[in-house]
Amino acid sequence: MSKRASAIGAAVVTAFAVAAGCTVTIQPNIFVAEEDFELSQPLDDIGSMSIAWDNGTIEVRVDPAATEILITGTKRVVAESSQAANDALDDWTIELAIAESSPAQAFLAFNAPPGAGRTYDADLEVVLPPALNLAIENDNGSVKVEDNTALTNISVANGSVTVTGQQGDLTVSVENGSIGIDSLAGNVDAEAENGNLSIDADPEEGGSVKARVDVGSIELRVPAEFAASLELDTDVGIVAADLGAFTLTDLQSSLHRVTATLNGGGGELSARTDVGNVRFDNLP
């Protein structure tokens, strides 16, 4: 592990008056201490991985050849002095722990010590063996998941989510940030409060893809042979659906809404935004 420290100074003018003179408040130096870390855990009948954190990026990649969980990253502490930052960094432990269940669940424990005037963040790179269910919660920071072959559940307050090569049911929820999904198999349920949503999905027969946005646009593409009911809606915006590759029945179309049965139906496709455009097309 390598440990680093730096200081950032800034002067902030809080008030100025010509007659009465000026009052200047100097912001104290901000000290940052950071350290690289590495954690590993043999598979040992583990069935799922859970990560819940407050600040930082999380990148997860599934390696078919992997036989253990491997986590590398950098943890940082910002404090009011160099001593406080380094002491907090030394006291902050990140552990890869196992919860007793059947099958067992691996999770990250972020044991940050309390203290006023400090902030903690960590950027994580995670390599997983295949077939582990994955749950991620992140308050502030982007999340990226590649090639998972099991259930994936992602919840982010502020930050973007990118999922590629997903094989298994996927649920994504973001408050503020964009979502990009490339799903090779499984159902998709994605929701964003403020941000655009793009989904390329290949659900199984009878499967579903559901997209919901409060403010932002939606792009949805599925294979031309997928059979499903289709419902596209926007309150403020337009719906553009290229349906030429599908066999259609029960088509109803307007500027703000399109519904139809694709290829005889069976599955479910829905995309709705309150404010934004909706675009639907087939995968090439």
Buried (B, 14 or more C-beta within 10 A) or exposed (E): EEEEBEEEEEEEEEEEEEEEEEEEEEEEEBBBBBBEBEBEBEBEEBBBBBBBBBBBBBBBBBBEEBEBBBBBBBBBBBBBBBEBBBBBBEEBEBEBEBEEEEEBBBBBEBEBBEBEEBBBBBBBBBBBBBBBBBBBBBBBBBBBBBBBBBBBBBBBBBBBBBBBBBBBBBBBBBBBBBBBBBBBBBBBBBBBBBBBBBBBBBBEEEBBBBBBBBBBBBBBBBBBBBBBBBBBBBEEBEBBBEBEBBEEEEBEEEEBBBBBBBBEBBBBBBBBBBBBBBBBBBEE
